[in-house]
Amino acid sequence: IKTISTEIKENAKHAQLTPVAYLRITTKSKSKWAQTRKARIYLKELSTAKFIFCGRFHALTLCLLLRKPFIAYRSNTFKVEGMLEDIGLTNRIQHGSSSLTIDPSLLELSEPELQKINDYLIEADLKIRTLFQDIKLLLSN
């Protein structure tokens, strides 16, 4: 989404966090090898980042799994806001200001935030396992 990409670039520049890298989660290549290579590079960059501006739901989910501090931008669906509401991290949703001033406390994940993320990931894993068990039971009847 170009408007979100533009806003992220402006906010990253305004926040004066350096160095800054803009990572695309997609590649235009049809080659599985190129796609896998791109995914590995993307994940390595995320894993070494100090702070992440998330413009996509999938980037946000990876930040949570990697326990990386982030600001998440609203997208064209409610997935970002819904997940962060479920976790209790709505303070990390960017609401569209093009002159973001980052609260220094957001540059790190606090212990309560990490606990919320850990609790959410455990609960999500249990719910996913239950869902697939339920589907398997339905299909076996």
Number of C-alpha atoms within 10 A of each C-alpha: 9 8 10 18 17 12 18 24 16 14 19 22 15 14 14 11 13 10 9 13 12 12 13 13 14 10 12 7 10 8 10 9 10 13 16 12 12 17 16 12 14 16 18 11 14 19 16 10 16 15 20 21 21 25 23 20 19 13 21 23 15 15 23 17 13 13 16 20 23 23 20 25 23 18 16 10 9 10 14 22 20 12 16 18 14 11 17 14 14 16 12 17 17 19 11 13 9 15 13 17 12 15 8 7 9 14 16 15 16 12 9 9 16 16 13 16 20 16 12 18 16 11 12 12 11 11 12 11 12 12 12 11 12 12 11 11 10 9 8 7 5
